[in-house]
């Protein structure tokens, strides 16, 4: 009885699908790209774009330089503070302060300087994160615009991205990879 029900359900599904009004010429055209029979899907390798797109490379270099400059700035100020703290400790041990109030005042000044340095470190880190997010958004938008322009004839119904960190695409045939086209388009328009 179950086999009969499954067979009946299969026949109904087949009949329903075959009765749907579809434009087989459109499906056939969409499935043939460059004379080959392929699905209207494309794959873009984001790692390749990041390593070959001039804007991405320049932006990454600027971000790294800014990060290095921030780190040098913080490290320099931290060394200066450390030297001042060592000097304060030495003076305290040698009773070099004229009064206890003067020593407490110097201690509070150094504590405030340390708090300011920690705040500066957090601020510079947040600025870097914000700039990185901004650049990521610009990059994503430029890639999306490039894909939209390259797909103005709607030959792709689905464009997937792949990268080395979270690659969900284990394999795609080379004819589906449009990464080089996207990179060429992006670099051509970036130089303008």
Rosetta constraint file for C-alpha pairs under 8 A:
AtomPair CA 1 CA 5 HARMONIC 6.31 0.50
AtomPair CA 2 CA 6 HARMONIC 6.17 0.50
AtomPair CA 3 CA 7 HARMONIC 6.06 0.50
AtomPair CA 4 CA 8 HARMONIC 6.02 0.50
AtomPair CA 5 CA 9 HARMONIC 6.04 0.50
AtomPair CA 6 CA 10 HARMONIC 6.05 0.50
AtomPair CA 7 CA 11 HARMONIC 6.19 0.50
AtomPair CA 8 CA 12 HARMONIC 6.20 0.50
AtomPair CA 9 CA 13 HARMONIC 6.14 0.50
AtomPair CA 10 CA 14 HARMONIC 6.11 0.50
AtomPair CA 11 CA 15 HARMONIC 6.10 0.50
AtomPair CA 12 CA 16 HARMONIC 6.01 0.50
AtomPair CA 13 CA 17 HARMONIC 6.06 0.50
AtomPair CA 14 CA 18 HARMONIC 6.05 0.50
AtomPair CA 15 CA 19 HARMONIC 6.06 0.50
AtomPair CA 16 CA 20 HARMONIC 6.51 0.50
AtomPair CA 23 CA 27 HARMONIC 6.56 0.50
AtomPair CA 24 CA 28 HARMONIC 5.91 0.50
AtomPair CA 25 CA 29 HARMONIC 6.07 0.50
AtomPair CA 26 CA 30 HARMONIC 6.06 0.50
AtomPair CA 27 CA 31 HARMONIC 6.12 0.50
AtomPair CA 28 CA 32 HARMONIC 6.48 0.50
AtomPair CA 29 CA 33 HARMONIC 7.69 0.50
AtomPair CA 30 CA 39 HARMONIC 7.33 0.50
AtomPair CA 30 CA 40 HARMONIC 5.92 0.50
AtomPair CA 30 CA 155 HARMONIC 5.98 0.50
AtomPair CA 30 CA 156 HARMONIC 7.73 0.50
AtomPair CA 31 CA 37 HARMONIC 5.80 0.50
AtomPair CA 31 CA 38 HARMONIC 5.24 0.50
AtomPair CA 31 CA 39 HARMONIC 4.84 0.50
AtomPair CA 31 CA 40 HARMONIC 5.66 0.50
AtomPair CA 32 CA 36 HARMONIC 5.28 0.50
AtomPair CA 32 CA 37 HARMONIC 4.55 0.50
AtomPair CA 32 CA 38 HARMONIC 5.61 0.50
AtomPair CA 32 CA 39 HARMONIC 7.27 0.50
AtomPair CA 32 CA 40 HARMONIC 7.85 0.50
AtomPair CA 33 CA 37 HARMONIC 6.59 0.50
AtomPair CA 33 CA 38 HARMONIC 6.33 0.50
AtomPair CA 33 CA 40 HARMONIC 7.58 0.50
AtomPair CA 33 CA 155 HARMONIC 7.34 0.50
AtomPair CA 40 CA 155 HARMONIC 6.00 0.50
AtomPair CA 40 CA 156 HARMONIC 4.43 0.50
AtomPair CA 40 CA 157 HARMONIC 5.36 0.50
AtomPair CA 40 CA 158 HARMONIC 6.70 0.50
AtomPair CA 41 CA 156 HARMONIC 5.20 0.50
AtomPair CA 41 CA 157 HARMONIC 5.91 0.50
AtomPair CA 41 CA 158 HARMONIC 4.80 0.50
AtomPair CA 41 CA 159 HARMONIC 5.70 0.50
AtomPair CA 41 CA 160 HARMONIC 7.62 0.50
AtomPair CA 41 CA 176 HARMONIC 6.46 0.50
AtomPair CA 42 CA 156 HARMONIC 6.42 0.50
AtomPair CA 42 CA 158 HARMONIC 6.38 0.50
AtomPair CA 42 CA 159 HARMONIC 4.65 0.50
AtomPair CA 42 CA 160 HARMONIC 6.19 0.50
AtomPair CA 42 CA 176 HARMONIC 4.65 0.50
AtomPair CA 42 CA 177 HARMONIC 5.77 0.50
AtomPair CA 42 CA 178 HARMONIC 6.27 0.50
AtomPair CA 43 CA 159 HARMONIC 5.64 0.50
AtomPair CA 43 CA 160 HARMONIC 4.79 0.50
AtomPair CA 43 CA 161 HARMONIC 5.67 0.50
AtomPair CA 43 CA 162 HARMONIC 7.08 0.50
AtomPair CA 43 CA 172 HARMONIC 7.57 0.50
AtomPair CA 43 CA 176 HARMONIC 5.63 0.50
AtomPair CA 43 CA 177 HARMONIC 4.65 0.50
AtomPair CA 43 CA 178 HARMONIC 6.05 0.50
AtomPair CA 43 CA 179 HARMONIC 7.07 0.50
AtomPair CA 44 CA 159 HARMONIC 7.20 0.50
AtomPair CA 44 CA 160 HARMONIC 6.22 0.50
AtomPair CA 44 CA 161 HARMONIC 4.82 0.50
AtomPair CA 44 CA 162 HARMONIC 6.19 0.50
AtomPair CA 44 CA 177 HARMONIC 5.91 0.50
AtomPair CA 44 CA 178 HARMONIC 5.72 0.50
AtomPair CA 44 CA 179 HARMONIC 4.63 0.50
AtomPair CA 44 CA 182 HARMONIC 7.84 0.50
AtomPair CA 45 CA 49 HARMONIC 6.64 0.50
AtomPair CA 45 CA 161 HARMONIC 5.78 0.50
AtomPair CA 45 CA 162 HARMONIC 4.81 0.50
AtomPair CA 45 CA 163 HARMONIC 5.73 0.50
AtomPair CA 45 CA 177 HARMONIC 7.74 0.50
AtomPair CA 45 CA 179 HARMONIC 5.73 0.50
AtomPair CA 46 CA 50 HARMONIC 6.17 0.50
AtomPair CA 46 CA 161 HARMONIC 6.40 0.50
AtomPair CA 46 CA 162 HARMONIC 5.97 0.50
AtomPair CA 46 CA 163 HARMONIC 5.39 0.50
AtomPair CA 46 CA 179 HARMONIC 7.90 0.50
AtomPair CA 47 CA 51 HARMONIC 6.24 0.50
AtomPair CA 47 CA 162 HARMONIC 7.75 0.50
AtomPair CA 47 CA 163 HARMONIC 5.35 0.50
AtomPair CA 47 CA 164 HARMONIC 6.91 0.50
AtomPair CA 48 CA 52 HARMONIC 5.97 0.50
AtomPair CA 48 CA 179 HARMONIC 7.29 0.50
AtomPair CA 49 CA 53 HARMONIC 5.27 0.50
AtomPair CA 49 CA 56 HARMONIC 7.71 0.50
AtomPair CA 49 CA 179 HARMONIC 7.14 0.50
AtomPair CA 49 CA 182 HARMONIC 7.90 0.50
AtomPair CA 49 CA 183 HARMONIC 5.91 0.50
AtomPair CA 50 CA 56 HARMONIC 5.43 0.50
AtomPair CA 50 CA 57 HARMONIC 6.61 0.50
AtomPair CA 51 CA 56 HARMONIC 7.29 0.50
AtomPair CA 51 CA 57 HARMONIC 6.37 0.50
AtomPair CA 52 CA 56 HARMONIC 7.69 0.50
AtomPair CA 52 CA 57 HARMONIC 7.09 0.50
AtomPair CA 52 CA 183 HARMONIC 6.87 0.50
AtomPair CA 53 CA 57 HARMONIC 6.29 0.50
AtomPair CA 53 CA 183 HARMONIC 5.88 0.50
AtomPair CA 53 CA 186 HARMONIC 6.70 0.50
AtomPair CA 53 CA 187 HARMONIC 5.86 0.50
AtomPair CA 54 CA 58 HARMONIC 6.04 0.50
AtomPair CA 54 CA 187 HARMONIC 6.10 0.50
AtomPair CA 54 CA 190 HARMONIC 7.44 0.50
AtomPair CA 55 CA 59 HARMONIC 5.89 0.50
AtomPair CA 55 CA 187 HARMONIC 7.66 0.50
AtomPair CA 55 CA 190 HARMONIC 6.85 0.50
AtomPair CA 56 CA 60 HARMONIC 5.99 0.50
AtomPair CA 56 CA 139 HARMONIC 6.96 0.50
AtomPair CA 57 CA 61 HARMONIC 6.20 0.50
AtomPair CA 58 CA 62 HARMONIC 6.21 0.50
AtomPair CA 59 CA 63 HARMONIC 6.11 0.50
AtomPair CA 59 CA 135 HARMONIC 7.14 0.50
AtomPair CA 60 CA 64 HARMONIC 6.10 0.50
AtomPair CA 61 CA 65 HARMONIC 6.13 0.50
AtomPair CA 62 CA 66 HARMONIC 6.10 0.50
AtomPair CA 63 CA 67 HARMONIC 6.09 0.50
AtomPair CA 63 CA 128 HARMONIC 7.40 0.50
AtomPair CA 63 CA 131 HARMONIC 7.76 0.50
AtomPair CA 63 CA 132 HARMONIC 7.28 0.50
AtomPair CA 64 CA 68 HARMONIC 6.10 0.50
AtomPair CA 65 CA 69 HARMONIC 6.05 0.50
AtomPair CA 66 CA 70 HARMONIC 6.09 0.50
AtomPair CA 66 CA 128 HARMONIC 7.74 0.50
AtomPair CA 67 CA 71 HARMONIC 6.17 0.50
AtomPair CA 67 CA 128 HARMONIC 6.91 0.50
AtomPair CA 68 CA 72 HARMONIC 6.13 0.50
AtomPair CA 69 CA 73 HARMONIC 6.09 0.50
AtomPair CA 70 CA 74 HARMONIC 6.17 0.50
AtomPair CA 70 CA 124 HARMONIC 6.59 0.50
AtomPair CA 71 CA 75 HARMONIC 5.99 0.50
AtomPair CA 72 CA 76 HARMONIC 5.98 0.50
AtomPair CA 73 CA 77 HARMONIC 6.28 0.50
AtomPair CA 74 CA 78 HARMONIC 5.98 0.50
AtomPair CA 74 CA 117 HARMONIC 7.28 0.50
AtomPair CA 74 CA 120 HARMONIC 7.80 0.50
AtomPair CA 74 CA 121 HARMONIC 6.54 0.50
AtomPair CA 75 CA 79 HARMONIC 6.11 0.50
AtomPair CA 76 CA 80 HARMONIC 6.30 0.50
AtomPair CA 77 CA 81 HARMONIC 6.12 0.50
AtomPair CA 77 CA 117 HARMONIC 7.34 0.50
AtomPair CA 78 CA 82 HARMONIC 6.04 0.50
AtomPair CA 78 CA 117 HARMONIC 7.33 0.50
AtomPair CA 79 CA 83 HARMONIC 6.15 0.50
AtomPair CA 80 CA 84 HARMONIC 6.24 0.50
AtomPair CA 81 CA 85 HARMONIC 6.11 0.50
AtomPair CA 81 CA 110 HARMONIC 7.45 0.50
AtomPair CA 81 CA 113 HARMONIC 7.46 0.50
AtomPair CA 81 CA 114 HARMONIC 7.16 0.50
AtomPair CA 82 CA 86 HARMONIC 6.18 0.50
AtomPair CA 83 CA 87 HARMONIC 6.10 0.50
AtomPair CA 84 CA 88 HARMONIC 6.00 0.50
AtomPair CA 84 CA 110 HARMONIC 7.72 0.50
AtomPair CA 85 CA 89 HARMONIC 6.09 0.50
AtomPair CA 85 CA 110 HARMONIC 7.03 0.50
AtomPair CA 86 CA 90 HARMONIC 6.15 0.50
AtomPair CA 87 CA 91 HARMONIC 6.18 0.50
AtomPair CA 88 CA 92 HARMONIC 6.05 0.50
AtomPair CA 88 CA 106 HARMONIC 7.67 0.50
AtomPair CA 88 CA 107 HARMONIC 7.79 0.50
AtomPair CA 89 CA 93 HARMONIC 6.16 0.50
AtomPair CA 90 CA 94 HARMONIC 6.23 0.50
AtomPair CA 91 CA 95 HARMONIC 5.98 0.50
AtomPair CA 91 CA 96 HARMONIC 4.88 0.50
AtomPair CA 91 CA 97 HARMONIC 6.76 0.50
AtomPair CA 92 CA 96 HARMONIC 6.21 0.50
AtomPair CA 92 CA 97 HARMONIC 6.79 0.50
AtomPair CA 92 CA 103 HARMONIC 7.23 0.50
AtomPair CA 97 CA 102 HARMONIC 6.34 0.50
AtomPair CA 97 CA 103 HARMONIC 5.92 0.50
AtomPair CA 98 CA 102 HARMONIC 6.80 0.50
AtomPair CA 99 CA 103 HARMONIC 6.63 0.50
AtomPair CA 100 CA 104 HARMONIC 6.23 0.50
AtomPair CA 101 CA 105 HARMONIC 6.03 0.50
AtomPair CA 102 CA 106 HARMONIC 6.24 0.50
AtomPair CA 103 CA 107 HARMONIC 6.14 0.50
AtomPair CA 104 CA 108 HARMONIC 6.16 0.50
AtomPair CA 105 CA 109 HARMONIC 6.21 0.50
AtomPair CA 106 CA 110 HARMONIC 6.25 0.50
AtomPair CA 107 CA 111 HARMONIC 6.19 0.50
AtomPair CA 108 CA 112 HARMONIC 6.05 0.50
AtomPair CA 109 CA 113 HARMONIC 6.12 0.50
AtomPair CA 110 CA 114 HARMONIC 6.13 0.50
AtomPair CA 111 CA 115 HARMONIC 6.22 0.50
AtomPair CA 112 CA 116 HARMONIC 6.05 0.50
AtomPair CA 113 CA 117 HARMONIC 6.13 0.50
AtomPair CA 114 CA 118 HARMONIC 6.28 0.50
AtomPair CA 115 CA 119 HARMONIC 6.16 0.50
AtomPair CA 116 CA 120 HARMONIC 6.07 0.50
AtomPair CA 117 CA 121 HARMONIC 6.17 0.50
AtomPair CA 118 CA 122 HARMONIC 6.30 0.50
AtomPair CA 119 CA 123 HARMONIC 6.07 0.50
AtomPair CA 120 CA 124 HARMONIC 6.05 0.50
AtomPair CA 121 CA 125 HARMONIC 6.10 0.50
AtomPair CA 122 CA 126 HARMONIC 6.08 0.50
AtomPair CA 123 CA 127 HARMONIC 6.16 0.50
AtomPair CA 124 CA 128 HARMONIC 6.26 0.50
AtomPair CA 125 CA 129 HARMONIC 6.29 0.50
AtomPair CA 126 CA 130 HARMONIC 6.07 0.50
AtomPair CA 127 CA 131 HARMONIC 6.06 0.50
AtomPair CA 128 CA 132 HARMONIC 6.00 0.50
AtomPair CA 129 CA 133 HARMONIC 6.16 0.50
AtomPair CA 130 CA 134 HARMONIC 6.16 0.50
AtomPair CA 131 CA 135 HARMONIC 6.13 0.50
AtomPair CA 132 CA 136 HARMONIC 6.06 0.50
AtomPair CA 133 CA 137 HARMONIC 6.13 0.50
AtomPair CA 134 CA 138 HARMONIC 6.24 0.50
AtomPair CA 135 CA 139 HARMONIC 6.01 0.50
AtomPair CA 136 CA 140 HARMONIC 6.02 0.50
AtomPair CA 137 CA 141 HARMONIC 6.01 0.50
AtomPair CA 138 CA 142 HARMONIC 6.09 0.50
AtomPair CA 139 CA 143 HARMONIC 6.15 0.50
AtomPair CA 140 CA 144 HARMONIC 6.08 0.50
AtomPair CA 141 CA 145 HARMONIC 6.05 0.50
AtomPair CA 142 CA 146 HARMONIC 6.07 0.50
AtomPair CA 142 CA 186 HARMONIC 7.40 0.50
AtomPair CA 143 CA 147 HARMONIC 6.16 0.50
AtomPair CA 143 CA 182 HARMONIC 7.38 0.50
AtomPair CA 143 CA 186 HARMONIC 7.38 0.50
AtomPair CA 144 CA 148 HARMONIC 6.05 0.50
AtomPair CA 145 CA 149 HARMONIC 6.13 0.50
AtomPair CA 146 CA 150 HARMONIC 6.02 0.50
AtomPair CA 146 CA 182 HARMONIC 6.26 0.50
AtomPair CA 146 CA 185 HARMONIC 6.61 0.50
AtomPair CA 146 CA 186 HARMONIC 6.49 0.50
AtomPair CA 147 CA 151 HARMONIC 5.88 0.50
AtomPair CA 147 CA 182 HARMONIC 6.66 0.50
AtomPair CA 148 CA 152 HARMONIC 6.09 0.50
AtomPair CA 150 CA 182 HARMONIC 7.61 0.50
AtomPair CA 151 CA 155 HARMONIC 6.23 0.50
AtomPair CA 151 CA 156 HARMONIC 6.44 0.50
AtomPair CA 162 CA 166 HARMONIC 7.54 0.50
AtomPair CA 162 CA 167 HARMONIC 5.30 0.50
AtomPair CA 162 CA 168 HARMONIC 6.91 0.50
AtomPair CA 162 CA 169 HARMONIC 6.41 0.50
AtomPair CA 163 CA 167 HARMONIC 5.28 0.50
AtomPair CA 172 CA 176 HARMONIC 6.61 0.50
AtomPair CA 172 CA 177 HARMONIC 7.52 0.50
AtomPair CA 173 CA 177 HARMONIC 7.32 0.50
AtomPair CA 178 CA 182 HARMONIC 6.36 0.50
AtomPair CA 179 CA 183 HARMONIC 6.15 0.50
AtomPair CA 180 CA 184 HARMONIC 6.02 0.50
AtomPair CA 181 CA 185 HARMONIC 6.12 0.50
AtomPair CA 182 CA 186 HARMONIC 6.04 0.50
AtomPair CA 183 CA 187 HARMONIC 6.05 0.50
AtomPair CA 184 CA 188 HARMONIC 6.01 0.50
AtomPair CA 185 CA 189 HARMONIC 6.19 0.50
AtomPair CA 186 CA 190 HARMONIC 5.92 0.50
AtomPair CA 187 CA 191 HARMONIC 6.14 0.50
AtomPair CA 188 CA 192 HARMONIC 6.80 0.50
